[in-house]
Amino acid sequence: MHASAARRRLRTAGIAIALLLAVSAGVLGVWRPWTPLPAAAPIGAAADGQGSAASVVAPAPLSLPDHPRVLVFGDSWTYGSAATDPTLGYAYVLADLIDGETIVNGVRGSGYLKPGLDGPTFGERIALLDPALAPDLIIIQGSINDRAQGVAGYREAVTAAWDALVAKYPDASIVVLGPAPHELPVGAATARIDTDLSELAAARGWWYISPIALNWITDQNYLSVIDVDLGHKHPSTEGHRYLAEKLAAALGELRGAPVTEAGGSETTPDE
């Protein structure tokens, strides 16, 4: 009888410890939504969902010099659309917030599959970048411009573009800044892009920052961040500063951040 009671007590203690560990992991996941997501679908799978799953690679803490040189690459949000001057866009404002230098490469309307108003697709633009830029960090932003292009070939285009980026700047750290919603609620196509990019980044061991998961734009602050009139639903000047501050804070968290797991609207043509 005594041995049986002891075994029961041990089983109860083991279950309690397991539950405690599970709850702890869940709490960390809630508070670190910029970390790589566990793969919910095959990484790099074809559009029909066929293909083999890849393991999630844990990223190293972000290591940057005191005054980093940062290439910010993206679409119209990176360009600075709707700010009173494009140089008041988030990518430019970020430089002072991180006490560094930003090299801004934003093309309105551009995506991984969709050519932009002022330039081609992401992959073609990466091929045109100067190899001598030598950035310490690359932030590749967006894009929601591929929403209407569908899923066919999307992950393949992202993979090819990212491969080219690594080949051109092998010594740079890379952080993917996911799409931010210009409308609420977040559209299904925008959410799909957010999920695709987060999974592809996780497979490479890259940090992924999701403005959607982090609730950077909410019903409460939407009109103070997004210019719904003349700005055609792009960030206002104040909105760009807000985004720069949020991005700078997220980058600060990633510098030495522990690796944990966490839990993915449609626009005008010139985004």
Salt bridges, closest charged atoms under 4 A:
ASP99 OD2 - HIS67 ND1 3.02
GLU101 OE1 - ARG69 NH1 2.99
ASP118 OD2 - ARG108 NE 2.75
ASP163 OD1 - ARG204 NH2 2.69
GLU183 OE2 - HIS182 NE2 3.46
GLU183 OE2 - LYS233 NZ 2.40
ASP196 OD1 - ARG155 NH2 2.95
ASP196 OD2 - ARG192 NH1 3.33
GLU199 OE1 - ARG155 NH2 2.51
GLU245 OE2 - ARG241 NH1 3.75
GLU253 OE1 - ARG32 NH1 2.97
GLU266 OE1 - ARG147 NE 2.51
GLU271 OE1 - ARG147 NH1 3.65
GLU271 OE2 - HIS182 NE2 3.85
